[in-house]
Amino acid sequence: MDIQGVVAEGFEPVRDAFVRNFEVLGDRGAAVAVYRDGRKVVDLWGGTKDADGGEPWTEDTAQVVRSATKGVAAAVPLLLHQRGLLDLAAPVGSYWPEFTTGGKDEVLVRDLLAHRAGVPALDRGLTAAEAADGVSGARAVAAQRPFWEPGREHGYHAQTYSWLLSELVLRATGRTLGSVLAEEIAEPLGLDLWIGLPQDQAHRVGRVAPVDPPASAGLLKTRPRRNVSEAYADPHSLTRRAFAAIDPMPDENAPAYRAAELPASAGIGTARALARFYGATIGVVEDGARIFTPETTALAGRELSAGPDRVLVVNTRFGPGYMLHGPASPLLSPASFGHPGRGGSLAFADPEAGIGFGYVTNALAKSVTADPRAQALVRALRSALG
């Protein structure tokens, strides 16, 4: 495997793990990047741009990152909060009155960000066109009766998070979340990171495809716990319904899907941009840019939800928009905050270690929160840090 890029002295274990991901764990095209204390120390890429093609992955190749989008999107409401434009302790209805129907009048903004709003699924799934039109999703979640008493429990809002977050930002600012991300974060920091892909960048994005790890991977054939496997198998379970809030599953390679502003699932970027983004959430990166104040950084990693997840049927931990380190989603350390993407991608920050990390892949595995390739890279990074 011809791996391109650079690795600073001491971070060679990350390169070794990245190579092994191709040779043993079935990666087809991928990239990994790490910032430490604001300086880029890992920037690697290899394989093919398309999971099902032969064109090489280049320095500027970008990919759909699925739910790793949520961590990027969460920076927008936190930035608004930092500027005094959004109160996390206020009812969502104070910004979005229509949302209060069906027993949701006491949902707070922080509940919405921490998957406590109680509306992870819809009584009727939206078509891909409805999901992307900027209107139907918000109307559907506003009209939806909650599946539990909001604020009392949590459950992963796999798809509905798109419309909850988008509409909240729109009502608070009059601007779309994707435009705020572009104008206030991505462009000032020079990030190849989009929620709503511009047409003039479409040529850079590779095709994703599902893959199974090769038999040579030697992964343990462990069975998921019975309650987890049953939840994913039962079409009537809240788990299945949450992931089917867009029905049928959209084509992630379709231009219309990539152009849509879906902050739960359709973000597109490079590993380098994700690592730099997270580096800028915890401090100053190379040219003096940063996103959060120290107070907002502390808020990003603050636990708001923990314990049994009504949707993922395992114990999860969430801060305001970020998944936190735990057995369901191991990050670098208990101080880390970020988000995995179903199928492989992972990005996070670790303020104690000064780390911003990004990994993207076009080979979508069956993993939800703890992909073996991403975890191999995290372990290698941990060993490099000593």
Disulfide bonds with the S-S distance in Angstrom:
none
